[in-house]
């Protein structure tokens, strides 16, 4: 792969030898509501091709060690209002963030986002449709969040809605919010794999382009949107410059692929069938993002490019 960048006003550039690293940003262990010890969870990801992992146990930073995989401190700040779970993941933080409370979903989420940033982390807004707790009207009011969970391996977070979280993402982007879409496992279980109520690993992930294989570089790549999210689709290349976006897909398991370029309001600007597609930036789109869908329903999402108006 050559370069993946998110255009805000200028191109963000990284060294040509930057590494592509696969990781999971939402993971639980027996230190909160997972069924397996931190060492066992880390070992699973390390032996299944992951380069980094964020353990996000509820309201605590779980300590673990590994020579095989990069571990980034994390926490799921777990707040709520009556019948409304309001969760924010903290990634790369330096200290525990306690739930900040509040009177409304917006107030609760904003206070927790602010607290995550004050603790040195970046904030990911988790599963809006979990418990149907909040949606686009609340999301467009929030400030300072870096990431939004648009896809999840958790079977009960209602990602597809309606309304889908991906459509909420488009509404945020259309409103001018600079926020990146992530796919996560929200992993809870390594055991009882025959049970339909378990939340297993390996369902969704991100692939970042980092200058170094270390926590600070990975968090920096997440912060600038230098990654794609996936539920199974892999890319060969994603190249962005001032004039175009080009996507090249890795063919797997005889699947067929559709490559969509999506703009303001979630409007499909162009769709191509095959392993490669290019979109010419015309200007005035507001933003353009790419999405790949395979014939088995697996997807990959690239981060939005913001074009000149």
N, C-alpha and C positions, 0 to 999 in steps of 0.2 A: 504494500500500500504506500501511496506517496503522501498525500496531505488531506486532512479533514479539518475544516475550520468553520467557525460560526462568524458570519459577517454582521457586525453591529454598525459601526461607522467605517472601520478599517479592517483589513484582513488580519486575523490573528495567525501568526506563523510560529512553527516549532521546528526544531532541527530535523533534517531529512532522515536521520538515523533513530528517531524517536520510536519507542516500542509500543506495539499494540498489546494491551493487557485485558484479559477477561476477568470480571469480578461480580460478586453479589453484594448488594447494598442494604439488604434487609434480612437479618438472620437471627434466630432465637435458639437458646440453649436451655439446659436444665437450671441455669441461674435465674430464669424467669419462667416462661410457660412452654419451653421446649422439652423434648423427652430425652435428650442426650447431652452428655457432658461437653463442655467447650472443646476439650482435646479431641473428642470423637467427631464433632462437627467440623473443626478445622481440618482434620485428617480426611474427611469425606471430600471437601472442596479441593484440597491439595492433590488428591489422587484422581480427581476427575477433570483435570485440565484447567483449573482456575489459577489465576496469578495473584489475586488479592481478594480479601474478604473483610466485610464490616459486620461485626456482631452487634446487634441492636436490641439487646435485652431491655425489658421495660424498666425505665427509671433508674438505670444503673449502668456503669461501664464494666463490662465483663473482661477480665484479664485473661489472655491466652498467649502462648508462645509457639513459634514455628520457624524452622529454617527453610521450609519448602514453599511458603506462601506469604505474601505481604499482608499483615494485619493492621487495619486502620481502626482507631478507637471510634466507637459509636454508641448510640443509645436511642431507644424509642421513648420520647417524652409522651407520656400516656395520660391525657387529660380527658374530661368528658363533661357534658351537661346531661340532664335527664334524657335517656334514650338516644344520646348523640355521642358516640366515641369520636374524639378529636385528637388525632395522633400526628406527631411531627418527628421525623428521624433527624438526629444530629450526627453528622459525619465529620470525623477529624477534630472533635472537640477536645478540650484540655481538662474539663471537669464536669461532674454530673450536673445536669439541669433538672431541677424539680418542676413538676407541672405548675404553671403560673396562674391558672384559674381565670375566671372572667364571667361576664353575664350573658354573652352571646357567642356563637361560634366564631365570628370574626374576631372578637376581642380575645378569646381564648387562643386561637391559632396565632394571631399577631403577637401576643405576649410571648408565646413559646418560640416563635421564629426569632424574635428579638433576643430572647434569652440564649438561644443556640448560638447566634452570632456573637453575643457578648462572651460566650464561653469558647470562642475560637473556632467554631465549627461552621459548616454550611448546612442549611435546612432543606429537608425534603418533605413536602406535604404528602401524607400517606392516604391512600384509598378513600377518596371522598364519598364513594357510594357504600362504604362499610356502614351498615345500620342506616343507610340513607341519611347520613349526618349533615352533609352540606353539599353545595354544588357550585356552579359557575357564578351565581350572584354573590356568593361569599368570596370565592377565589379571586375575582377581579378586584376586590377591595384590599387584598393582602399585599404587603410590601416586603422585600428583602429575602424571600424564599428563592433558592437556586434551582430546585428540582421538584418535579411532580410525578407521582407514580401513575403512569398511564396503562401499565400492564403488570399483572401479578400472577404468581403461581398459586396464590391463596384461593381456594374454591368458593369462599363466601363473601368476597368483597365487591361483587357485582360490577366489575370493571366495564362490562359491555352495556350496563344500564338497562333500559334507557333513563336518562341520557348517558351515553358512554363518557368515560373520563377523557378519552381522546378528543371528543367534541368539546369538552370543557377546556382542554388545553388550547384548542383553536380559538375559543372565545377569549381566553387570556391573551394569546398572542395578538389577536385582532385588536384587543384593547390596549396594546402596546407593552404588555408585560414581557420582559426578557426572562423566560423560564424554560428549562430543558426537561424533556420527557425521559423517564427512566422505566425500565422493566426490572422486576425484582422477584425473588422467590418468596419472600416473607416466610422463610422456612421455619418449621416447628418440629418436624419429626424425621427421624431415621429409622424408627421402629414401626411395627404394625402396618407395613407397606400394603397389605391386602385390604386395609380399611379405607373406605371412600371418604372418611372425614379427616384424614391426615393431610398435612401440608408438607409435601416432599421437596427435596432440593432438586436443582437442575432444570427447573421449568422456565426461568427467565433470567436475563443477565444484562450487563452492559459491557462494551468493549471500548476502552479508553486509549487514547494515544498520548503517552506520557514521556517526558524527557528522560526520566529515570524510573527504575523499578523500586520506588520508595513511596511512603505514604504522602509526603508533601507534594510530590510531583503528580500523583494520581488525583489527589484532591484538587490541585490546580487545574488539571485537565477537565475534571467534572465541573469546576466553577466556570470555565470558559466555554463549555459545551463541546469539547473536543472528544466526542465519543458517539457511538450509536447504541441503541437499545434493541434487544432481540428476545423473541420466544422460540428461536430455532433457526432463523435465516442467518447465514453468514455472508459477509461481503468480501470480495476480492479487493475492491478499491472504492474510494469515495473522494472525488476531487472537486474542490470549489475554488473558483477564482472570481474576478470582478464581473465576468460575463456569463458564466454558466455553472451548472451543477452536473456532474457525471457520476453515475452509479454503476458499478459492475458487481454482479452477484456470483457467489460460489455455488455451482450446481451440486445438489445432493439428492441422493435417493430417487433419481429420475423425476423429481418434482418439476413443475412448470411455474413460471413467475410472472407477476404483474408489478411493474414499477410505476408508482404514482407520484406526481408532484402536486403538492397541495398548497393553496394560498389562503388569503384572508377569508375568514368565515368558514373555513374548512372546504372551500370550493376546490374541486379537482381541476387543475390547470392542464394536465397532460397525463395520459396513461399509455405505457408501452408494454407489450408482452415480449418476454425474452430475458436474457441475462445482462443486458446493458441498455442504458438510456441516458440521454443528455437533455437538460432543460436550459434553454437560453433565457437569461434574466433580462426582462424587458424594461424593468423599472416601473414603479407604481404598484407592484403587487403587495406592498406592505411587508410580507415575508413569503418565503417559499421553503417548504420542507419536503423531504422525500420519504416514501414508505414503500417497502417491498412486501408483497403478500405471496406466499407459495400456495400450491394447489392442495395442501393439507391444512391450510388455515394458519400456518406459522407466519410471523411477521418480523420485520426489522424497521426501526424508525430512526431516521437521521435528524439532527437538530436543525432548527429553522435558520435560514439565512435572511437577514433583514435588508431589503433592497431600498435604494433611494426612491423617494416619493416624487 
